[in-house]
Amino acid sequence: MFRQIRNQLYTFTRSIISSIAFYPTFISLGFLVLSMTLLTLENNEVTNLINEIAPTFVLNNAETARAILTTLVGGILSLTVFSFSMVMLLLSQASSNFSPRLLPGLISDKRNQIVLGIYLGTIIFNIIVLTSIHPNSDKYTLHGFSIVLGIILGIFCLGMFVYFIHTISTAIQISSILEKIFKQSKDRINELIEQERKEAETLDTTSDQWEVYQVEEAGYYQDSNLQSALEIVDDLEANLVIIPYKGEYLLPNTNLFAVDKKLDEDAISTIKNLFVFSGEQKADSNYVLGIRQITEVGIKAMSPGINDPGTAVITIDYLTELLSLRLKLDDKEVYESKDSSFKVELRTVDFSQILNQMMASYRQYCKHDFILMEKLILMLKYLRKQETIDESNYDAIEEQLAILKEDVENNMSNSHDRAALIELID
């Protein structure tokens, strides 16, 4: 029961943290608590002390304080609407010019969420302070420090607006988008390379003792709680194979996992709680999706409506480095439990499959372009010289070179260009 609750909390935490509303809500609540705390603790002695240190910043007139705080609330609210209306416009342009699959990454940018949180938090803070100014006999109660802090936060929001304009104008550039996706994918591959999992032997799933279990509902398989999975295989004294790869869309009644012993209903339910599903693909901790997104940008750049071969060249450069790192990864990830008696095996997309899907997309749009065909040939020749954990990866590279040669012979109309590319391949 405890493990099921922990797995459900793991899934819930992932969904909450990845939400665009997480940071704004958290920051807004912090400002709300701050305003209530200051108004509770502040007294006339604190206001008098501030008046002695910095009398210029202490407002003794209630109407003036009200006017300033009201202006700040209205101004920051307008600033918030303007800022994120501009974000929606830029996202629309990015979707039409680059790829709709890039939008989740742009929307979930933590910098934009923090700016939104500070805007909302400042509005909440000033509204709470504004409501604290009320008549007391023939005078008004004034919380000097809270009012000054509200004004300072309003000025700070102006600085955050300048920072927001700078970051959004930089983040929307295709070079910045590609670099961000590239770094995330590269870090994930390097993380997998560094993990000491290659010493463990893969599991033999061909025997009859393996029991295969299916998924009931459709969805994108995003991730699984690996730490809990290793504890479960120890308790069950069995080996576990997770069949789908991250980002794969599973239809109802398709294979989800296999165990080398028969399980009861409670054990099956416990293992199924390990899996995180979503209605859409997300690039979190999934380098394969990052490779696909970079490929989509390159293909979109070569479409007749955009025709931007420079961007396509940049995508091939990034993909070349990612694929050279992918050569060092096995097609299966095997993790051992603490006592090394039982294992959890995860499936990943084969290198040959990744390469074939990428090359098939580029060939469709680039087979008439000399520069891009040359770039693809040089990429494959570079990959052929890199170290790999599986010698069969070289066969996949040679196969793609042969396919490129056929495309050059059939689609390159200029005889000089055709001869130069064929010579480069041979």
N, C-alpha and C positions, 0 to 999 in steps of 0.2 A: 504493500500500500504506500509506504513512504517513497519507494522508488518511482511509482507511478505519479505521485504528486510532484516529485522533483522533475520528472520528464515533462509533465504538463507545464510546470513553471518555466522550464527551459524553452519550450515552444512559445509560451506566452511572452517571455522576455524578449526573444528574438523578434517577434512581431511588433512589440511595443517600441523597441529601440530603433527599428527600421522605419517607423512611422514618421511622417513629416511633422506631426504635432507633438512629438516627445519632448524635444528641447524647449520649444516655446511654452508648453504647459509647465514644465519643470521650473523654468526661469520665472514665469509669471507667478507661480505659487511662492517662489522665494521672495519676490518683491512684495507680495501680499503679506507674508509673515513678517518681513522687515518693517513694513509700514505699521502694522498692528503693534509690533514690539516697541518701536520708537514712540508711538503715541501713548503707549502704556507706561513707559519708563520716563518719558520726558516730563519735566516740571518747570516751574518758574526759575529754579536755581540754575538749571542747565541753560535756559534762554538768557538769563542774566550773565552767565559766564561767557556765552558766545557774544553777547552785546559788548562785554568788556574787551574781548580779544579782537573781534572784527565787527564793529558796530554798523559798518556799511551794509553788511549782508543780512541784518536782522530787520524784518518788516514789522512795524508797530501798528500799521493801519490794516484793519481787516479787509476793507474793500480793495485795497491795492493787492493784498495777498490773493484774494479771490480772483481778481482780474488776471493776475499773472498765471495762476495755476489753471484757470479756465482756458486761457489762450494756449498754454502749453498742451493741455489735453486735446484741444481741437486741432492744433498744429501737428502734433505727433500722429494723431489719428489720420489726418490727411496725408502725412508723410508715409504712413504704413500702406494706405490704399494705393498711393502713387507708385511706391517701390515695387509692390508685388503685382500690380497691374503691368508694370514694365517686365517683370519676370515672366509672366504668362505670355506676353507678346514675344519675348526672346525664345521661350520654349517652343512656341508655335513655329517660329522661323527655323529653329534647330531641327524640329520634327520634319519639316518639309524639305530642308536643304541637306540634312545629314542622314538621320535614321530615327524612327520613332522609338526604337529600343534603347536609345540613349537617355530618354526622358526620366526614367526612374532614378538614374544616377545624378542627373542635374537637379531634380526636385529635392532629393534627399541630401543635398550639400549642407553639411553641418554649419558652415559659415552663414548661409542665408537663414537657417533656422535660429541661430543664436541672435542674429540681428532682429529677426521677427520677435523673438522672446524678449529682448531688451526693450523694443518698442512697446509691446503689450504690457510688460512689467512696469515701465515708466508711467503709462496711462493709468494702470491700476493704482500705483503708488500715489500719484497726484490726485486721483479721485478720492481715495481714502483720506488723504490729508485735507482735501477740500471739504469733505463732509464733517471733519472734526472742528471746523470753524463755525461756531454757533454762539448765539447771544447768551451771556451769563449776567443776569440783572441788567445793568446799563452798559456793560462792556462785552467784548468778544474774547473768547478763549483762543489764544494764538500759541501754536507750537513752533517756536522759532527755528529750531534745528531741523525739524521735518520739512518745513517750508523751504528752507535754504537747500536742503538735500534734493527736494523735488525740482527746484530750479536748476541745480547742478546736473541732475539726471536729464533734464530737458536739453541742456546745452550739449551734454554727452551724446544724446541721440542725433544731434546735428552732425557731430563727428562720425558717428556710426553710419549716417546716410552717405557721407563722402566715401567712407570705406566700402560701403555696399556698392556704390556706383563703380568704384575701381574693381572690386572683385567680380561683379557680374559682367562687366565689359571684358574682363580678361577670361573668365570662365567660359564664355559663350564662343570664344575663338576655337576653331576646329583643332588647331595645334595643341591647345591646352586640354581639350576633351580627349584627344588621342593619347596625349602624354599621361593623363590621369589613369585611363583604362590600361595603358601599357604598364605603368608602375604597379597597379594593383595586381595585374595578372603575373607580372614578373615576381613580385614579392610572394605570391601564393605558390608559384612553382618552386622558388628557392626554399620556401618553408617545407614543402614536401620532399625536396632533395635532401635537406638537412636532417629530416627525421630518420631515426635508425629503424627502418622497417624492412629494408631490402635483405637483411640477413634471415628473415623468417621465410620459410618455404610456403608457396601457394598451396591451397587446399585442393585435394582431388575430389571433385564433385560428381564423378562419373559412376560411383558405386550406388547400389540400390538403397543404402541406408539413409540417404538424404531425403528429407521431407520438405517440399516446397509449399509456401503459403502465399496467398494472393491478397491484393488490396481491394477493398470494397468500393471506394469512391475515387473518381478521377481527379487529377491535379498534377501540378509540377512538383516533383520531388526536389527539395532544396538542400536538405542536410539531415544528419542524424546525430544523436548524442552519443559520441564514441566512448566517452568515459563510462557512462552507464552501461553501454553495450559490453564493454570488457568485464564489468562486474557481473553482468547477467550471465555471460558464458561461463564464468567461474562457478556461479551458483547452480547453473543447469548442467555443468560438466559436459558441455557440447560446444561445437564449432559453429560459427555463424557466417553466412555469406549474404551480403546485401547486393541484390541483383541489379537494380537500376543504377545509372550514373546520375550525378548531380545535374539538375536542369532538365532531366528527361520527363516528358509528359506521360503519365501512366493512366491507361484506360481502366475501367472497372474489370475486376477478375483477371488482371495480369499479374505475373509473378513479382513478388516484393522481396522475399528473403527465403533462404534455405538453411535448415539445421540438420545436423547428422544424427538426429534422434527424434522420436515422436514426442510432441508436446501436448500438454493439456490446454484448456481454454484460457486459464489464467496466465500461463507462460506466453501464449500467443498474443494475448492482449498487452502484456507487459512489453514485449518486443515491438509491437506495432506503435506503442506510445513513444518509441525512440525517434520516429520519423517526423520530419517537419515538411508539411506540404503547403503549397500556395497556389492561388489562381493565376499567377503570372510568373514569368522568369525573372530572376534577380541575379545580379552579378556578384553578390557577396560570396566570398570564398570559393569562386568557381572560375578558374582561369580559362576553361573551354568557352564559356560564354563571353569572356573578354576577347578571346581570339575571334569569335564570331562577330562581335560588335565592330572590331577594327576592320574585319573583312567587309561588313556591310557598308561602312563609311567609304571604303575604297571603291566598292562597286557603285555606290550612289554617286561618287565623284566622277565616275566614267560614264554615267548615263547621259544621253543626248541633251537633256534639259540643263545640266550643270556643266559637264565637260571640263573637269578640273584634274588633269593628269598629275599636277604637282602634289595634290593631296593623296592621290592613289600611290604615288612613289613613296610618300612618307609612311603610309600604312604598310607597304611591303617591307620597308626597313624595320619597322617595329615587329612585324610578324616573323621576319627572319631571325631576330634575336630570341623571340619567344619560342619558336620551333627548335632552335638550337639547344635551348634549355630543356625543352620537352623530350629531346632525344635521351636525356639522362634519367628519365623517369620510366619505371616499369608500367605496364598496362594494368597492373593490379596493385592495390595497396593492402598489405597484410600487417595487422597489429596483433601483438601477443599480450595475453593477460599477465598479471603480476608474477604468477608462478610459472609462466611460459608453457603451460600445459594446453591451453585452448586459445583459439585465434578468431579474429574478426577480419573478414576480407571484404574490401570495397572495390567496386568496379569503376573503372575510368574509361573514357573514350580512347580507342586505339589511336596511335600516332598516324597510321596509314589512313584511318577514317578522317581525322582532323585535316591532314594534308590534302586528301582527295576532295573534301567538301570545299576547302579554301580555294584550291587550284581550279576546280570546276567553275566556281563563281567568277574568278578573274578571267579565265579563258573565254567565257561567254562574251565579255564586254571589252577585252583587251587584245583579242587575237589579231586585230588589224593595226594595232599601235606598236611601232618598232621599239620605242623607248621602254614601254611597260613589259613587252615580251622579253626584251633583253634583261630587264630587272628581274623577272621571274626566273629566267634561266640562271642568272648569276646567283640568285637565292638558293636554288636547288643545288648548284655546284658547290656553294659554300656549305650547305647542310651535309653534303656527301663527304666532306672532309672533317666533320666534327665527330667527337666520340659519342658512342651510343651504348646503352645498356642491352639493346636487342639488335642483333645483326640483321634481322628481317626488315628493320626500318630503312636500311640502305636499298633494299629491293623496292620499297614503296617510292623512294626518291627516284631511282632509275626508271621506274614505270611512269612517273610524272614527266620526266625528261623526254621519254619516248612519245608520250601524248602531246607534249608541247611541240616536238619536232613535226609531228603529223599536222598540227594546227598551222604551223609556219608554212609548211609545204602547200597546204590547201587554201590558206586565207591571205597570205602576204603577197599582194599583187606586184610589188616592185621586185624585180629579179635580183637587184643588188642587195636590198635589205634581206631578202629571203636567203641568199647565199651566205651573207654575213652571220645571220642567226643560226643557220644549220652548221656553219663552221664552228661557231661558239659552242654549240651543243656537242658536236663530235670531238 
